[in-house]
């Protein structure tokens, strides 16, 4: 992805007509791009923690997979530096919605090379998670003494995401 399209094109949640068929010729989307988000659970998986801190969305929006991965990296880097592995981090959204783009050529001779709006379904360029209002994006389970550090690391992740978010502490 050398040229990333502006996020304002994909901000609103709409049900896409994707037409995935078991017969390859009848499907409109031939291949879904690979997600950059690979790890959804980090830290100590088996230990039980008494406190939970959530990062909750304040808007209904689509979040690209690379924004989710960037926020994950910043949270885990801060938590690992301060707490070691004494936490459990969980990504609660999954990027499954295929984003498409109908490439348009400009310049001399471009009118003979493209179809315009005829057959304008577009090629898959990325994937995104569709998020509702008050839906938790990330959850961190931790000890009571670690709550200020967890809240600070989740506040840093908000700058990587394209929506307004709130950090909520749950007992």
C-alpha positions in Angstrom: 0.0 0.0 0.0 2.3 2.8 -1.2 -0.6 5.2 -1.5 -3.2 5.1 1.3 -6.5 6.8 0.5 -7.9 9.4 2.9 -9.9 8.0 5.8 -12.8 10.4 5.2 -13.8 8.1 2.3 -14.5 5.3 4.7 -15.6 7.0 7.9 -19.4 6.2 7.7 -20.7 2.7 8.3 -22.5 1.4 5.3 -23.4 -2.2 4.4 -21.2 -3.0 1.4 -22.4 -5.2 -1.4 -19.5 -7.6 -1.4 -20.9 -10.8 -3.1 -18.6 -13.5 -1.9 -19.6 -16.7 -3.7 -18.4 -20.3 -3.5 -17.9 -20.0 -7.3 -14.9 -17.8 -8.0 -16.3 -16.3 -11.2 -19.5 -15.2 -9.5 -17.8 -13.4 -6.6 -17.1 -9.7 -6.9 -14.3 -9.6 -4.3 -11.6 -12.0 -5.5 -9.3 -11.8 -2.5 -9.5 -10.1 0.9 -6.4 -8.2 2.0 -4.4 -9.7 4.9 -5.0 -8.0 8.3 -2.1 -6.4 10.0 -3.6 -7.3 13.4 -2.3 -10.7 14.3 -2.2 -10.9 18.1 -5.5 -10.3 19.9 -4.4 -11.5 23.5 -1.2 -10.3 25.0 0.4 -10.4 28.5 -0.5 -13.0 31.1 -3.3 -15.2 29.7 -3.9 -17.6 32.6 -3.7 -15.3 35.6 -7.0 -13.8 36.9 -6.9 -10.1 37.5 -9.5 -8.2 39.7 -9.8 -5.0 37.7 -10.7 -4.2 34.1 -10.0 -1.0 32.1 -11.8 -0.5 28.7 -11.2 1.8 25.8 -14.7 2.6 24.6 -15.7 4.3 21.3 -17.9 7.5 21.5 -18.9 7.3 17.8 -20.1 4.8 15.3 -17.2 4.5 12.8 -15.0 2.2 10.8 -11.4 1.7 12.0 -8.8 0.4 9.6 -6.7 -2.6 10.6 -3.5 -0.6 10.5 -4.9 2.0 13.0 -5.8 -0.9 15.3 -2.4 -2.4 15.0 -0.7 0.9 15.7 -2.7 1.5 18.8 -2.0 -2.0 20.0 1.7 -1.5 19.6 1.7 1.7 21.6 -0.4 0.3 24.4 1.7 -3.0 24.7 5.0 -1.1 24.6 4.0 1.2 27.5 2.5 -1.6 29.6 5.4 -4.0 29.1 7.9 -1.3 30.0 6.0 -0.4 33.3 4.3 -3.7 34.3 6.3 -6.4 32.7 3.8 -9.2 31.8 1.6 -8.6 34.8 -1.5 -7.7 32.7 -3.8 -9.2 30.1 -4.5 -7.1 27.0 -7.4 -8.0 24.7 -8.4 -6.5 21.4 -12.2 -6.6 21.3 -12.9 -5.6 17.6 -12.1 -7.7 14.5 -11.4 -6.0 11.1 -13.7 -7.9 8.7 -15.2 -5.3 6.5 -13.6 -5.0 3.0 -12.8 -1.5 1.8 -12.8 -0.9 -1.9 -11.6 1.8 -4.3 -12.5 2.4 -8.0 -9.3 3.8 -9.3 -9.7 6.7 -11.7 -7.0 7.8 -14.1 -6.4 11.4 -15.1 -4.2 13.0 -17.7 -3.8 12.6 -21.5 -5.3 9.4 -22.9 -7.0 8.4 -19.6 -10.4 8.4 -21.3 -9.4 5.4 -23.4 -8.0 3.4 -20.5 -10.8 3.2 -17.9 -14.5 2.4 -17.8 -15.6 5.4 -15.6 -18.7 4.5 -13.5 -19.5 1.5 -15.6 -18.6 -1.6 -13.6 -17.4 0.6 -10.7 -17.4 -2.0 -7.9 -13.7 -1.3 -7.1 -10.8 -3.4 -5.9 -10.2 -4.4 -2.3 -7.6 -2.1 -0.8 -7.9 -2.9 2.9 -10.1 -4.0 5.8 -11.8 -2.3 8.7 -13.6 -3.0 11.9 -17.1 -1.5 12.2 -17.5 0.0 15.6 -20.8 1.1 17.3 -21.2 3.7 20.0 -20.0 2.6 23.5 -18.5 -0.5 22.1 -15.2 -1.5 23.8 -12.2 -1.5 21.5 -9.5 -2.7 23.9 -9.7 -4.3 27.4 -6.9 -4.5 29.9 -7.2 -6.7 33.0 -4.8 -5.7 35.7 -4.0 -5.3 39.5 -5.4 -2.3 41.3 -2.0 -0.7 41.7 -1.5 -0.7 37.9 -4.8 1.1 36.9 -3.1 4.6 36.5 -0.5 3.2 34.2 -3.1 1.3 32.2 -5.3 4.4 31.8 -2.3 6.4 30.7 -1.3 3.8 28.0 -4.9 3.6 26.7 -5.0 7.5 26.5 -2.0 7.3 24.3 -3.7 4.8 22.0 -6.6 7.3 21.4 -4.2 9.4 19.3 -3.7 6.5 16.9 -7.4 5.9 16.4 -9.7 8.0 14.1 -12.6 8.3 16.6 -13.3 9.9 20.0 -12.8 7.4 22.8 -13.2 7.2 26.5 -11.2 5.2 29.1 -13.6 3.4 31.5 -12.6 1.5 34.6 -14.8 -1.5 35.3 -14.6 -3.5 38.6 
